[in-house]
Amino acid sequence: MAKSRAEETEMLQSTTLSTRVVPIAYEKPAKNPIFFPALLIGLQAVFIILLGLHAEYGHEPIGNHITLPKHSVISFPNGTHVRIHDEAETPHRGIADFYSMFQDIHIMIFIGFGFLMTFLRKYGFSAVGYNFLVAAFVLEWALIVRGYMFDYEPATKSFPIDIERIIVADFVAAAILISFGAVLGKTNPTQLIVMAFIEVLLQSANEYIGLKRFCAFDIGESMFVHVFGAYFGLAVAFMLYDKELTSVEAEQREKSVYHSDLFAMVGTIFLFCFWPSFNAGVAAAGDSRLRAVVNTYISIASSVLLTYICSCLFSKEKKFDMVHIQNATLAGGVAVGTVADKIIRPFGAMIIGSVAGALSTIGFRFIKSTLQKFKVHDTCGVNNLHGMPGLLAGIFGIMLAFLPAYSLYNENIIPVCWHSTERSHLMQVGYQAAALGTTLVIAITGGIITGLILRLPLFNDERPSSYYNDHTHWETPDDFHDAHSTALISSETERHV
């Protein structure tokens, strides 16, 4: 059973006088210190060439609306499709329609995810700094990969970049940052860039299969972003497992301090506030987008309440655990993502969020420590916030497909889909399950292979003293070193013991 922070503090204070953790004084120098900038310069040069050869601006719609004939099918950059049943005007889908949601999602990526991971006492620079680095790298690479994979026009030998496509690039960045959370504190910047480079390819390929062939609905990307990112990251963490992670020094560094938990809560609040935009960002305008916003709003609020309830109930002293509040409160946003734009009714959204909040809290309290026994060291608990709620979202999608009047699955069917002309609701059930299963297989297999690559001496520093330690790769201020040498147990506590 995982220990709460209150129990960890009590255990620490019960330590005898003779026990004092001494920080590792010697740190091995980085292998090939010039390799990271050289790798990044090379990749940046390749990206410039590819964008120069084939990328073009997308086109803004002229006027506020475009009239479409009856039975037209609109295909959107995230792979979703909407069939126009009657001759109608579709709302403007450009800067005016999307920029506000793009801003919300962008803030989630760079502030929400970044500050959520600042809970480690000695890894704040790296949490925010590497989040910034990896996200910016992925935005460039995802535009290129998805441009060739989803939007390339052989006639013009180009692919467009517009507001919807940069939103989708942010979604890809979210998947990679979720994986980053699983290996937080255990990787160097070179490994993170290599991991991101590979994962963007695999995540985009998986989403192409799920959206263009299975035509599964997943408007909030719970399967294609959250499930994929979580289990890819856990597979990488499994391959990078090191027995030094269980050393006393590493375990002490992995804990938080008062101010680091406050910074992490900043990330939580940003994610909570903007999650409706994430799930509704590329939804078809009109009722579909309205449902996505309302369902997410209700679901994520419900997960907050159930997290507080479960956190209190699971504590021996009936207190709240900040780990739960920082993470499990957001699980409702993940769990409702697959069906966010469907007709699940407000009470359905509340049920989904409640189940997700309880399940995520159970994961942090009981499951995270169990995974570590199997050498799956999950620093941020991405299995509990993204993995299990994402699986829950996929299951809700399978269940809703049994009810075609509520799943509206026909709106996602286009000629390139398998069984597009004879797709029944039972076939849709199978394809929803296939999308979830394929995501797990590609994520776990890809993560294992990527982990093997990251273990190569070329990328691996082989220096356990760098775990959860900013000083290894960052210029740190004086108070960092002062705090680093401060006794883990105060003198008053030691005298009392």
N, C-alpha and C positions, 0 to 999 in steps of 0.2 A: 504494500500500500504506500502511495506517495505521501510524504510528510508535508504538512502545511508550513507556511513560513513561521507561524507562531511556534510550532513544534520544533522546527529547525533551530530557532533562537533559544528555546528552552534546552535543547540538547547541547548547543554550543556553550551555554552558561553553566552546564553541569560538568564541563570538562575539568579535569584536574589541573593543578598548578603546573605540573611538569609538561603538559601538552601545549605547545605553541607552534603554530604553523609558520615556517620560515619561508619567505618568498624565494623563488629561484633566482640566484644572483647572476648566474652566467647564462647568457642566451647565445646560441649559435648564430653566426651571421647568415643572412639569407643566401641560398644557393642562386647563382646566376642573377645578381641584383639588376642587371641591365635587361634581363629577358622580358619582364613585364612591359616596360615602355616600348621595347622593340616589337613585341607581339601586337600591342595596341596600335602602334604606328602602321604596321603592315596591314592590319585589318581595316583601319581607317582609310588607307589608300585604296584598298580593294572596294570598299563601300563607295568611295567617291567615283571610282571608275564605273561601277555598276549603275549608280544613280545617273551619272552623266550619259551613259549609253542608252538607258531604257526608261527612266522615270520622267513623267510629265505631270503638269498640274491637272487636277480634275476640273470639271466645269461646274460653276454655280448655276442653279436653275434660274431662268429669267422670269421675273415676277414672283408672286407669292405662291402660285399654284400652277399645276400642269394638268390638263384634262387628259384622262386615259380612257380608252375604249373598254367596253364590257369584256370580261374574261381576261383582261391583261394580267400579267404576272410581274410584280416588281421584285427584283433581286437586290438585296442589300449587301454591302461589303462584308458583314459578319457571317454571311451565308444563309441568312433567313430570307424567306420569300413571302410575299403577300399577294393573294389573288383578288383582283377587283371583280366582284360579282355583278355590279351594275356600272354603267358609265358614270364616272365620278371624277372629281378633282382631288388629287392627292396633295396634301400640304407640302410646302416648301421643305426640302431636305438638304439644307446647306448650312452656311455659317449662322444665319439668323435662327435656324431651328435647333442647331446642335451645340453651338459654342458654349452656352452656359453649362450644359451637361459635361462637355469636354473639360471645362475648368474644374468641375467637381471631381471628375475621375482623375484628372492630373494631380489634384491636391491629395487625393487618396494615395496615389502611387508614391509621391515624393515626401509628403508630410505624414500621412497616416501610417503607411507601412514602415517608413523610416523611424519615426519616433516610437512606434509600438515595440521596436526591437532594442530600445535603449535601456532595458531593465538591468542588464549586466553591469556590475559595479565598475568594471575596468574596461568596458568595450563600447562605450558610447560613441567615441569618434568613429570607430569602425562600423557600428550599426547604421548610423546616419550617413557616413561618408561612402561606404561600400554600396548602400542602398541607392545613393545618388549616382554613383559610377555605373552600377549594373543596369539600373533603369534607363539611363541615357544611352548606354551601349545597345540595349535591347530595342529601344525605340527605333534606332537606325536599322538594325539588322532585321527586325520584324517587318518594317515597311518593305524591305527588299525581298525577303523570303515570301511574304504573302503576296507581294506584287507579282512575282513570277508564278506562284502556285495558284492564286485565285483569279488574278485580273489581267494576266499577260495577253495582249492582242497580237497574234502573229502578223496580221495585215500591217499594223503600224509599228510592230516591234517595240512596243512600249507598254507600260502600265501606269495608271493614274494614281495620284496622291491627293486626297481631299480630306475634309473634316471627319467624315465617317471612318476613313481608313486610319487616320491618326488616333481616333478613339480605339479602334480595334488593336492598334499597336500597343496602346496602354494596357489593354486586356492581356496581351501576351506578356508584357512586363510584369503584370500582377502574378501570373503563373510562375515566372522565374523567381520573383521575390518571395513567393511562398516557399519554394524550394530552398532559397537562401536562408530562410528562417530555420529550416531543419538542420543546416550545417553551420549556423551562426557561431562564430568563435573558433571554428575548427579548420578554416580554409584561409589561404592567402589570396591576394587579389588576382594573381595569375590563374589560380584554380577557378575562381569565380567567373572570370571572363571565358575560360574554356568551357565551363559548365553551361554558361548562358548561351554560348555559340551553338553548342550541340542541342540544348533543350529547345531553343527556338525552332530549329528544324523539325524536331520530333513533335513538339506541341502543335505546330502548324499542320504537319502531315496528319496527325490524329484528328484535328478539327476539320480538315478537308474531307476525310473519310466520313466523319460523323455528320457533317452538314450537307455535303454534296452527293454522297452515296447513300448513307442511311437516312438522310433527311430527318434526323432526330431534332426535336425542339429542345432548346437550352438557352433561352434568351439571356439569362444572367450568368451564363458560362460556368455554372456550378460543376458540371462534369469536365468540360474542356479546359477550365482554368484551375478551379480549386482542387478537384480530385487529382487531375494530372499533376499539378504543381506539388501537392502534398506527397503523393506516393513516389514521384520521381525523386524528390528531395530525401525522403526516408530511405529509398534504395541507395542513393549516393552516401547518405550518412552511415548506412550499414557497411558499405564497402570501405569507408574511411575510418571505421571504428578503431580506436586505439585504447589499450588498457590504461594508458596514462589519464584518460578522461575520468577514471574512477579514483585517481590519486587524491589525497587530502587537499593538496594545493589547487588542483583543477576544480574540485568540488566547491572550495571556498570562493574561487573567482567566479564561479557560475551563479552565485547568489546575487541578490540585489542589495541596494541600500535605499534609504528613505527617498532621497532626491531622484535616484534613477527610476524608481517606480512611479514617481510623479510625472517624469518626462514620458514614460511609456503610456500613462493615462492620457496625455495629450494626443498621442497617436490614436488611441481607442476612441476618443471623442470625435476626432475628425472623421474616422472611418464610419462611426455610427451616423453622423449627420449626413454624410454624402452617399451612403450605400444605396438609397433609392435611385440616384442618378446612375450608379454602376449597373444595376439590374435593368434599368429602363433606357440606358444610353443609346442603344441602337434598335429599340423596339419600334415597330411601326407606329406612326403618329395616330392620335385619336384615342379610341377606347383601349386599344392594346397597351399604349404607353401609360395611360391613366391607371389601368389595372396593375401594371408593373410597379408604379410608384406607390399606389395605395397598399398593395399586398406586401411590398417590402417594408414600408413604413410600419405596418401593423405587426408583421412577423418579427422584425428586429427589436421592436419595443417589448414584445412578449418574451423574447429570449433574455432580455435584460432582467425582467422580473423573476423568471425561473432560475436564472443564475444566482441572484441574491438569495432566493429561497433555498436552493440546493447547497450553496456555499455555506450558509448558516447551519443547515441540517447536518452536513457532513463533518462539521468541525466539532471536536470534543468540547470546546469552550463556547460553542455556538457563536463564533465570530466569523466575519467575512475574510476571505483570502484574496489578496490583491491579484494574484495570478488568475483566478477565476474571473474577477471583475474586468481585468484588462482584455481578456480573450473570449471567454464563453459568452459574454454579453452580445457579441457580434455574430454568433452562430446562426441566428435567425435569418440574417441577410444572405448567408450561404445556402441554407437549407431551402429557402423559397425560390432560389434563382432559376431553377429549371422550369418551374411552372409560374413564374412571376407574372407573365402577361396572359395567363389563362384564366378561365372562370372558376376560381376556387372559393369565391365568396370571402368576405372579411373574417368570418369565424374560422374558415379553413386556414387562412393565413395565420391566425392567432394560434391554432392548434400546431401548425408546422413550427412556428417560432418557439412555442413552449417546449415541444419535444426536443428541438435542437438545443435550446439553452440547457435543459436538463442533461441531455446526452453529452454535450461538450464538457460540462462541469464534472460529470462522472469520469470522462476521459482524463481530465487533468488530475482528478483525485485518485483514481485507481489504475488507469490503463497505461499512462505514460511510464511509470516505474516498471511495469511488467514488460513493456517493449524493450527497455534498457537491458533487462536480463537476457534478451535475445540479441544483444549487441546492436540495437537500433536506438541510437542516442539522438533524441529529438529536442534540440535546445529550446526552441520556441513553442513546442507543443503543436506543430502544424497538423498533426493527425487529429487533434481534438477540435481545433477551430476550423480547419479547412477539409481535412480528409473525411472524417466520419459525417459531419453535416453535409458535405458534398455527396457522399454515398446516399445519405438520406434524401437529398434532392433528386438524385437519379432514380431512387425507388419511388418517390412521389410521382415523378414523370412517367414511370412505367404504369403505376396504378391509374393515373389520370387518363392514359391512352386507352384504357378500357371504356372510357366515357367520351366518345367523339364529339358530343354536343358541347362538352366543357373543355376538351383539349384543343379543339379547332385545328387538328393536325393537318387537315387538307391544305391549309394555308402555307405549309412548308414544302409541299410536294411540287417538284418541277420535273421536266422530262429526263434530266440526267440522273434522277434518283432511281435506285433499283426498285422494280415493281411499281413504277410511278403510276401507270395507268390502272392497275388493279389493286392498288394499295387499300387494304381494309384496315379497320381499327385494330384488329388482332395482329395483322402484320406490323402495324405501327408499334404495338406493344413489344413485339420481337425486336424491332429495330431500335427502340429506346434501350432495351436490355443489351443489345449488341453494342450500342454506342458506349454504354457504361463499362461493359466488359472489355471492349477494345481499348478504352482509355486506360484502364488498370494494367492491361498486358503491356501496352507500349510504354507507359510511364515506368513501371517496375523494371522491365527488361532494359529500357533505355537508361534508367538510373544506375543499374548494376554495371552496364558497359561503361557509362561515363565515370562512375566511381573507380573502375579499374584503370581508366586513362589518367584520372587525377592522382592515382597512387604512383604513377611513374616518377622516377627521380627527377626528371626534367621539370616537373611541376610541383613536386612535394618538397617542402622545406625540411621535413623530418626534425622538427624541433618542438617537442611538447610544451616547452616553456612559453610558446606563443599562444597557447590556448586561452581565449577570452582576455587577451592582453593587448591593449592599444599600443604600448611602447614598442612592440616588435616592428611595426610598420609605420608608425606616426611619430612626428615630433610632438612631445607631450610637455605641458607646463610643469612648473615646479611642484605645485600642489598635488599633481598626479603621483609623483615620486614620494612626497611626504605621506600621502594617504596609503601608498603601497607598502610602506614600511611600518605603518601603525599596527599595533597589536590587534589581533582579531577579537580579543577579550579585553575589556577595559580594566584598568588597574583596580578600581573599586570592586568590580565583579571578581577579579582574581583573589583579592584579599578576603572577600566574603567566602569564596569557595575554599 
